[in-house]
Amino acid sequence: MGKAARGGVGVLLLMVELTGCGVLASPVTAAQQECERSGGAWRDGTCDRAVRPGY
């Protein structure tokens, strides 16, 4: 592979990582996001589904 092609691949990989497509979320981050999507509140590393924002 030529120098220019390697540079292009490097730039492409960097762009993918910056958009978040190339980076896998850590298990804690994924659990926190799922907790918040389901209406829970993330507190001290656990999901508290009894808490409802605004109440």
matplotlib code that plots the C-alpha trace (Angstrom):
import matplotlib.pyplot as plt

x = [0.0, 1.3, 2.1, -0.9, -3.3, -2.1, -2.6, -6.1, -7.0, -5.6, -7.7, -10.8, -10.2, -9.8, -13.0, -14.9, -13.6, -14.4, -18.0, -18.4, -19.0, -15.6, -15.6, -17.4, -19.0, -17.7, -20.1, -20.7, -21.5, -23.8, -25.6, -26.0, -27.4, -29.9, -30.9, -31.6, -33.4, -35.7, -36.6, -34.3, -31.7, -28.0, -26.7, -23.4, -23.0, -26.4, -29.7, -32.5, -35.8, -37.9, -36.8, -38.7, -37.4, -39.8, -41.5]
y = [0.0, 3.4, 6.2, 8.3, 5.3, 4.6, 8.2, 8.1, 5.0, 6.6, 9.7, 7.5, 5.6, 8.8, 10.2, 7.0, 7.1, 10.8, 10.2, 7.4, 4.7, 3.0, 3.2, 0.6, 1.9, 0.4, -1.9, 0.7, 3.4, 1.1, 0.1, 3.7, 4.7, 1.7, 2.7, 6.3, 5.2, 3.0, 5.9, 5.0, 7.2, 6.2, 6.5, 5.3, 2.7, 1.2, 1.8, 3.1, 2.7, 3.9, 7.5, 9.5, 12.9, 15.7, 13.9]
z = [0.0, -0.9, 1.5, 0.3, 0.7, 4.2, 5.1, 3.7, 5.7, 8.8, 8.3, 7.6, 10.8, 12.8, 11.4, 12.3, 15.9, 16.3, 15.3, 17.8, 15.3, 15.9, 19.7, 21.7, 24.9, 28.2, 29.9, 32.6, 30.1, 28.2, 31.4, 32.4, 29.0, 29.1, 32.6, 31.6, 28.4, 30.5, 32.8, 35.7, 37.4, 37.5, 41.0, 42.4, 39.7, 39.9, 38.2, 40.4, 38.5, 41.4, 40.9, 38.3, 37.3, 38.1, 41.0]

ax = plt.figure().add_subplot(projection="3d")
ax.plot(x, y, z, "-o")
ax.set_aspect("equal")
plt.show()
